[in-house]
Structure formats: C-alpha cells, structure tokens
C-alpha cells in the first residue's frame, strides 16, 4: 500500500509553474495517502497560502467556521 501521494512529474511542470510554493505544499498535504499526515480543515484554513495577504472579512470568517464544523 502506498504511503504518499504521487509526486509531481515533469509533465506537470508547465501546469504548476505559476502556482506558488505555499499552494503546492497545501495540495501535497491534502493529497497525502496517509490520513494522519493530512491537515485537518482547521489546519488547512490556517496555511500560509490561504492567510498570506488575505484580508479577513465577516463572510470569510463564517465560511471558515462552517468548513471546520
């Protein structure tokens, strides 16, 4: 049984070239085949990619709480 998600291949380079490293880190973590290594919804919502430069608004806070629940 595999323990990690498939790594990105050279074919994926063009697709992922414009994606930030923080976003790639989150995607890799969310796609882990080992459940204990995947972030919880709360942890995912606090990742640098989602929080960096993102202003908090009442609606974003409400959506975040609903996702965690």
C-alpha positions in Angstrom: 0.0 0.0 0.0 1.5 3.4 -1.0 2.2 5.8 1.8 2.5 9.1 0.0 0.7 10.8 -2.9 2.1 10.7 -6.4 4.9 13.2 -6.7 4.6 15.8 -9.4 6.2 14.7 -12.7 8.0 16.7 -15.4 4.7 16.7 -17.3 3.1 18.7 -14.5 5.8 21.4 -14.6 4.1 23.6 -17.1 0.8 23.3 -15.2 2.3 24.1 -11.8 4.8 26.7 -13.0 2.6 29.6 -12.0 1.4 28.1 -8.7 3.0 29.3 -5.5 5.1 27.0 -3.4 2.7 27.6 -0.5 -0.2 26.4 -2.6 1.7 23.4 -3.8 2.6 22.5 -0.2 -1.1 22.6 0.8 -2.1 20.5 -2.2 0.6 17.9 -1.4 -0.5 17.7 2.2 -4.2 17.4 1.3 -3.5 14.6 -1.1 -1.4 12.5 1.2 -2.5 8.9 1.2 -1.7 8.6 4.9 -4.7 10.2 6.7 -2.7 11.1 9.8 -0.4 13.3 7.6 -3.3 15.2 6.1 -4.1 18.6 7.7 -7.4 19.0 9.4 -9.8 21.6 7.9 -8.8 24.0 10.7 -5.1 23.5 9.9 -5.7 23.8 6.1 -7.5 27.1 6.6 -4.5 28.4 8.6 -1.9 27.6 5.9 0.3 30.4 4.7 -1.1 30.3 1.2 -4.7 31.0 2.4 -3.7 33.5 5.0 -0.9 35.4 3.4 -2.3 38.8 2.2 -5.9 37.7 2.5 -8.0 40.2 4.4 -10.4 38.7 6.9 -14.0 39.6 6.3 -17.1 38.6 8.2 -18.1 36.3 5.3 -14.7 34.6 5.1 -14.7 34.0 8.9 -18.2 32.5 8.6 -17.2 30.2 5.7 -14.1 29.1 7.6 -16.1 28.2 10.7 -18.6 26.3 8.5 -15.8 24.3 6.9 -14.3 23.4 10.2 -17.7 22.3 11.6 
